[in-house]
């Protein structure tokens, strides 16, 4: 209770040390039913109690462990409700040393250089494909396989009744390859249909090179992604 006593002595004596530490605050003294006195700051319009040292860690853990926010958010959480000398620095240091935060929050992201596609030599050499699902059912169809030829930007939407790998491979063969020929290169996201063993074997038999892009970077498959905005 040394911090509380220091505040009390400062109020009663008007010492210089108290004014140096708490001079920007307005101190209000409240009494509880059990006779304990609490010193609070009311300069912000809120009643913020001055916290003794033995309770500071408990208050930090209670507020920070709610959702493990960052340094600024945790300092604001504590500062809006409580007060003690140097609380901003202490709260910031404890937040940076929080083990769950260190495990769960990635501070450095791997950044790779932008890649480029080779220029297609002929029409339908390079095709971008993607799945759109689910849609409101119509005649039993509720999904679509969208295909865009990179050379001419020719789009196609192939209706599907399901998104199984067998269905996707069969419909792509029957509705695209049978009409436009076998492409040299296919670009897709990392959907489980395109990553399946069946689709990989299907592409290998036809001599098609399949490229998959990061699902969190749709710009890499932008030719087909832009089709959805039209």
C-alpha positions as CSV (number, residue, x, y, z in Angstrom):
1,X,0.0,0.0,0.0
2,X,3.0,2.3,-0.3
3,X,1.7,4.0,-3.4
4,X,-1.6,4.8,-1.8
5,X,0.2,6.1,1.3
6,X,2.4,8.2,-0.9
7,X,-0.6,9.8,-2.6
8,X,-2.2,10.4,0.8
9,X,0.9,12.0,2.2
10,X,1.3,14.1,-0.9
11,X,-2.3,15.4,-0.6
12,X,-1.9,16.3,3.1
13,X,1.6,17.8,2.9
14,X,1.7,19.2,-0.6
15,X,5.2,17.8,-1.1
16,X,7.2,18.6,-4.2
17,X,7.7,15.0,-5.2
18,X,3.9,14.4,-5.2
19,X,3.3,17.4,-7.4
20,X,6.0,16.3,-9.8
21,X,4.4,12.9,-10.2
22,X,0.7,13.7,-9.9
23,X,0.7,17.4,-10.7
24,X,-1.3,16.9,-14.0
25,X,-4.1,14.9,-12.2
26,X,-7.0,15.9,-10.1
27,X,-7.2,13.6,-7.1
28,X,-10.4,12.6,-5.5
29,X,-10.7,10.7,-2.2
30,X,-13.5,8.1,-1.9
31,X,-14.4,5.8,1.1
32,X,-15.9,2.4,0.8
33,X,-18.4,0.8,3.1
34,X,-15.7,-1.3,4.8
35,X,-13.7,1.9,5.7
36,X,-11.0,1.6,3.0
37,X,-10.0,4.8,1.2
38,X,-9.4,4.9,-2.5
39,X,-7.6,7.7,-4.3
40,X,-8.8,8.3,-7.8
41,X,-8.0,10.6,-10.7
42,X,-11.0,12.5,-12.1
43,X,-9.2,14.7,-14.7
44,X,-10.5,12.7,-17.6
45,X,-14.1,12.7,-16.4
46,X,-13.7,9.1,-15.2
47,X,-12.9,7.9,-11.8
48,X,-9.6,6.1,-12.2
49,X,-8.2,4.5,-9.0
50,X,-4.5,4.8,-8.2
51,X,-3.3,1.1,-8.1
52,X,-0.7,-0.1,-5.5
53,X,2.2,-2.2,-6.8
54,X,0.8,-5.5,-5.6
55,X,-2.3,-5.2,-7.8
56,X,-0.7,-3.9,-11.0
57,X,0.3,-7.2,-12.5
58,X,-3.1,-8.7,-11.8
59,X,-4.9,-5.8,-13.4
60,X,-2.7,-6.0,-16.5
61,X,-3.3,-9.8,-16.9
62,X,-7.0,-9.4,-16.4
63,X,-7.3,-6.8,-19.1
64,X,-4.7,-8.0,-21.5
65,X,-5.8,-11.7,-21.4
66,X,-9.3,-10.7,-22.7
67,X,-8.1,-10.8,-26.3
68,X,-4.3,-10.2,-26.2
69,X,-4.4,-6.8,-28.0
70,X,-1.3,-4.9,-29.0
71,X,0.7,-2.4,-27.0
72,X,-1.3,0.7,-27.8
73,X,-4.6,-1.0,-27.2
74,X,-3.5,-2.5,-23.9
75,X,-2.2,0.8,-22.7
76,X,-5.5,2.4,-23.5
77,X,-7.4,-0.4,-21.8
78,X,-5.5,0.1,-18.6
79,X,-5.3,3.9,-18.8
80,X,-9.0,4.3,-19.2
81,X,-9.7,2.4,-16.0
82,X,-6.7,2.7,-13.7
83,X,-3.6,4.8,-13.0
84,X,-0.2,4.6,-11.4
85,X,3.2,6.2,-11.9
86,X,4.8,5.1,-15.2
87,X,1.9,2.8,-16.1
88,X,2.4,3.3,-19.9
89,X,6.0,2.1,-19.9
90,X,5.2,-0.9,-17.6
91,X,2.2,-2.0,-19.6
92,X,4.1,-1.7,-22.9
93,X,7.0,-3.8,-21.6
94,X,4.7,-6.5,-20.2
95,X,2.7,-6.6,-23.5
96,X,5.9,-7.1,-25.5
97,X,6.9,-9.9,-23.2
98,X,3.6,-11.7,-23.3
99,X,4.3,-15.3,-24.4
100,X,0.9,-16.1,-26.0
101,X,1.2,-12.9,-28.1
102,X,4.7,-13.9,-29.2
103,X,3.4,-17.4,-30.3
104,X,0.2,-16.3,-32.0
105,X,1.2,-13.0,-33.7
106,X,3.4,-13.0,-36.7
107,X,5.5,-9.8,-36.8
108,X,7.5,-10.6,-39.9
109,X,5.9,-11.8,-43.1
110,X,7.8,-13.5,-45.9
111,X,7.7,-11.3,-49.0
112,X,8.5,-12.9,-52.3
113,X,9.2,-11.0,-55.5
114,X,6.5,-10.6,-58.0
115,X,6.4,-13.4,-60.6
116,X,5.5,-13.1,-64.3
117,X,3.8,-15.5,-66.7
118,X,5.4,-16.4,-70.0
119,X,3.7,-14.8,-73.0
120,X,1.5,-17.5,-74.6
121,X,2.4,-18.3,-78.2
122,X,-1.0,-19.4,-79.4
123,X,-4.6,-19.1,-78.5
124,X,-5.8,-21.3,-75.6
125,X,-2.2,-22.2,-74.6
126,X,-2.7,-20.8,-71.1
127,X,-6.0,-21.1,-69.3
128,X,-7.0,-19.7,-65.9
129,X,-9.6,-21.7,-64.0
130,X,-11.5,-21.3,-60.8
131,X,-14.6,-22.6,-59.0
132,X,-17.6,-20.5,-57.9
133,X,-19.9,-22.1,-55.4
134,X,-22.5,-22.3,-54.1
135,X,-25.2,-20.6,-56.1
136,X,-29.0,-20.9,-55.8
137,X,-29.9,-24.2,-57.4
138,X,-31.2,-24.0,-61.0
139,X,-32.2,-27.2,-62.8
140,X,-29.9,-29.1,-60.4
141,X,-26.9,-26.8,-61.1
142,X,-25.5,-24.9,-58.1
143,X,-21.8,-24.4,-59.0
144,X,-19.7,-23.2,-61.9
145,X,-16.2,-23.7,-63.3
146,X,-15.0,-20.5,-64.8
147,X,-12.3,-20.6,-67.4
148,X,-10.5,-17.7,-69.1
149,X,-8.0,-17.9,-72.0
150,X,-5.1,-15.7,-71.2
151,X,-4.2,-15.0,-74.8
152,X,-7.6,-13.6,-76.0
153,X,-9.3,-13.2,-72.6
154,X,-12.1,-15.5,-73.8
155,X,-14.3,-16.5,-70.8
156,X,-16.4,-19.6,-70.3
157,X,-18.6,-20.6,-67.4
158,X,-19.3,-24.3,-67.1
159,X,-22.2,-25.3,-64.9
160,X,-21.7,-28.1,-62.4
161,X,-24.0,-30.0,-60.1
162,X,-21.2,-30.6,-57.6
163,X,-17.6,-29.7,-57.1
164,X,-16.1,-33.2,-56.8
165,X,-12.7,-33.6,-58.5
166,X,-14.2,-36.2,-61.0
167,X,-17.0,-33.8,-62.0
168,X,-14.6,-30.9,-62.4
169,X,-12.1,-32.9,-64.6
170,X,-14.9,-34.4,-66.7
171,X,-16.7,-31.1,-67.4
172,X,-13.5,-29.3,-68.2
173,X,-12.5,-32.0,-70.7
174,X,-16.0,-32.2,-72.3
175,X,-16.7,-28.4,-72.4
176,X,-13.3,-26.8,-72.9
177,X,-10.7,-29.3,-74.2
178,X,-13.1,-30.9,-76.6
179,X,-13.8,-27.5,-78.2
180,X,-10.5,-25.6,-77.9
181,X,-7.9,-28.3,-77.5
182,X,-5.5,-29.2,-74.8
183,X,-3.8,-26.2,-73.1
184,X,-0.1,-26.2,-72.3
185,X,-0.6,-24.5,-68.9
186,X,-3.4,-24.3,-66.3
187,X,-3.4,-21.8,-63.5
188,X,-5.7,-22.3,-60.5
189,X,-5.9,-21.6,-56.8
190,X,-5.2,-24.3,-54.2
191,X,-8.7,-25.7,-54.2
192,X,-8.9,-29.3,-53.1
193,X,-10.3,-30.3,-56.5
194,X,-7.3,-29.0,-58.4
195,X,-4.9,-30.4,-55.8
196,X,-6.5,-33.9,-55.9
197,X,-4.6,-36.9,-57.1
198,X,-7.2,-37.5,-59.8
199,X,-6.9,-34.0,-61.3
200,X,-3.1,-34.2,-61.2
201,X,-3.1,-37.5,-63.0
202,X,-5.7,-36.2,-65.5
203,X,-3.4,-33.2,-66.3
204,X,-0.3,-35.5,-66.5
205,X,-2.0,-37.8,-69.1
206,X,-2.9,-34.8,-71.2
207,X,0.6,-33.2,-70.8
208,X,-0.8,-30.1,-69.1
209,X,1.4,-28.2,-66.6
210,X,-0.7,-27.1,-63.6
211,X,0.3,-24.1,-61.6
212,X,-1.4,-23.3,-58.3
213,X,-1.3,-19.9,-56.6
214,X,-1.6,-18.8,-53.0
215,X,-5.3,-18.6,-52.1
216,X,-4.6,-15.5,-50.0
217,X,-3.3,-13.7,-53.1
218,X,-6.1,-13.8,-55.7
219,X,-4.3,-11.3,-57.9
220,X,-2.0,-14.1,-59.1
221,X,-5.1,-15.6,-60.8
222,X,-6.5,-12.2,-61.7
223,X,-7.6,-13.1,-65.2
224,X,-10.4,-15.2,-63.9
225,X,-11.0,-13.3,-60.7
226,X,-11.8,-10.1,-62.6
227,X,-14.5,-12.0,-64.5
228,X,-16.6,-12.0,-61.3
229,X,-16.8,-8.2,-61.3
230,X,-18.2,-8.0,-64.8
